[in-house]
Amino acid sequence: MKEEKKLRNLLFVVNPIAGDIDKEELEDEIKTTCAEHQLNCTLYRTTGKNDAGEIKKRIEQDNYDAVFAVGGDGTVSLVGALLIGTQTPLGIIPLGSGNGLSKDLGIPQDTEEALQLLHEHVVRNIDTIDLNGHPSIHLSDLGFNALVVKRFCEGDKRGPGAYAWIALQEYIQYEPKFYRIETDTENFEGEAFMVTIANANAFGSNAAINPSGILNDGRFEICLIEPFPKAAAPVLLYRMYTDNIDGSIYTRRISCRRATVYNVDHEVVHIDGEPAELGEEIKVTMHAKSLKVILPIPE
Ligand SMILES: Nc1ncnc2c1ncn2[C@@H]1O[C@H](COP(=O)(O)OP(=O)(O)OP(=O)(O)O)[C@@H](O)[C@H]1O
């Protein structure tokens, strides 16, 4: 196996509010681990305002060997988007409410184990996708889940419990919306409960919307949940949590390399867990193996 370049100079982007977990102790742990392995470490704490600009400035000023996102999927996307197309790998110390991408990548969810990646790892390339110029590394949605994500981001409670409570409240009154989807393989026109544009497999909650998706195959999947009777919801959820969504008559997945999604009813959208405004016509393109990521050494 090719010898990995040793990391020397690291930037850690720490989201102090992610997952409702106090990060002070962790910051000390990061500093200690770096000192033990003679690594130079810089910490940047996100503020929620113009973080992308601030981090970009730091990356341009200093020659970092890797940038670690310390937080949830939003923090991972923020950092990952800045590293797409560069030689600088993205590291992840998962500390959010859900940590979907890190789970799909097999990154340890235990902080101490994840910190081992600073000195023992491999670097691999993964695909990213682009929605009207906005990068997406994990999963983006139109429809029900996007609405829940929007309400979650507007609220002041974090964590999986807050997310589940909002989902339940919205589910009771949610009506499917109309979409037209054209891809290089198949087309779709009709109502859907939600449309997921998936580079990866599962949401942070572990619900697998795209169970067989591969992060470096040069393809993405459009996962549709079509209108279903309210009574079918528990079985649908069960299928998602048991990697068996394709067994449902209410779902379909389109694997493709490019797509245009017409969001006819102007339904809300999120990209990797952050609400986004994309207009009615959404062009989705694939950037194969465009992001380097730091992963555990395979067993
Ligand atoms: N200092 C801060 N104060 C308030 N909000 C912040 C701050 N730093 C970042 N944010 C916000 O945190 C959100 C990203 O959080 P992140 O996704 O990392 O964690 P999470 O939501 O707890 O976890 P997950 O996405 O895995 O469910 C962004 O909306 C960002 O604007």
The ligand as an SDF file (V2000), in Angstrom:
LIG
                    3D

 31 33  0  0  0  0  0  0  0  0999 V2000
  -20.8350   29.9130   17.2050 N   0  0  0  0  0  0  0  0  0  0  0  0
  -21.9800   29.5780   16.6360 C   0  0  0  0  0  0  0  0  0  0  0  0
  -23.1540   30.0350   17.1240 N   0  0  0  0  0  0  0  0  0  0  0  0
  -24.3270   29.7020   16.5480 C   0  0  0  0  0  0  0  0  0  0  0  0
  -24.4470   28.9010   15.4550 N   0  0  0  0  0  0  0  0  0  0  0  0
  -23.3200   28.4110   14.9330 C   0  0  0  0  0  0  0  0  0  0  0  0
  -22.0340   28.7110   15.4810 C   0  0  0  0  0  0  0  0  0  0  0  0
  -21.0960   28.0790   14.7230 N   0  0  0  0  0  0  0  0  0  0  0  0
  -21.7650   27.4160   13.7540 C   0  0  0  0  0  0  0  0  0  0  0  0
  -23.0910   27.6030   13.8640 N   0  0  0  0  0  0  0  0  0  0  0  0
  -24.1450   26.9840   13.0410 C   0  0  0  0  0  0  0  0  0  0  0  0
  -24.1060   25.5560   13.2760 O   0  0  0  0  0  0  0  0  0  0  0  0
  -24.7320   24.9090   12.1700 C   0  0  0  0  0  0  0  0  0  0  0  0
  -23.9830   23.6480   11.8120 C   0  0  0  0  0  0  0  0  0  0  0  0
  -24.0280   22.7610   12.8790 O   0  0  0  0  0  0  0  0  0  0  0  0
  -23.5600   21.2460   12.6400 P   0  0  0  0  0  0  0  0  0  0  0  0
  -24.3020   20.6700   11.4890 O   0  0  0  0  0  0  0  0  0  0  0  0
  -22.1000   21.1740   12.5850 O   0  0  0  0  0  0  0  0  0  0  0  0
  -24.0200   20.5270   13.9720 O   0  0  0  0  0  0  0  0  0  0  0  0
  -25.3920   19.8330   14.3290 P   0  0  0  0  0  0  0  0  0  0  0  0
  -26.4990   20.5080   13.6000 O   0  0  0  0  0  0  0  0  0  0  0  0
  -25.4830   19.7360   15.7830 O   0  0  0  0  0  0  0  0  0  0  0  0
  -25.1610   18.3570   13.8010 O   0  0  0  0  0  0  0  0  0  0  0  0
  -25.6600   17.5220   12.5270 P   0  0  0  0  0  0  0  0  0  0  0  0
  -25.6540   18.4170   11.3310 O   0  0  0  0  0  0  0  0  0  0  0  0
  -24.6890   16.3930   12.4050 O   0  0  0  0  0  0  0  0  0  0  0  0
  -27.0170   17.0550   12.8570 O   0  0  0  0  0  0  0  0  0  0  0  0
  -24.7100   25.9150   11.0290 C   0  0  0  0  0  0  0  0  0  0  0  0
  -26.0630   26.2950   10.7770 O   0  0  0  0  0  0  0  0  0  0  0  0
  -23.9160   27.0950   11.5530 C   0  0  0  0  0  0  0  0  0  0  0  0
  -24.3760   28.3170   11.0380 O   0  0  0  0  0  0  0  0  0  0  0  0
  1  2  1  0
  2  3  1  0
  2  7  2  0
  3  4  2  0
  4  5  1  0
  5  6  2  0
  6  7  1  0
  6 10  1  0
  7  8  1  0
  8  9  2  0
  9 10  1  0
 10 11  1  0
 11 12  1  0
 11 30  1  0
 12 13  1  0
 13 14  1  0
 13 28  1  0
 14 15  1  0
 15 16  1  0
 16 17  2  0
 16 18  1  0
 16 19  1  0
 19 20  1  0
 20 21  2  0
 20 22  1  0
 20 23  1  0
 23 24  1  0
 24 25  2  0
 24 26  1  0
 24 27  1  0
 28 29  1  0
 28 30  1  0
 30 31  1  0
M  END
$$$$
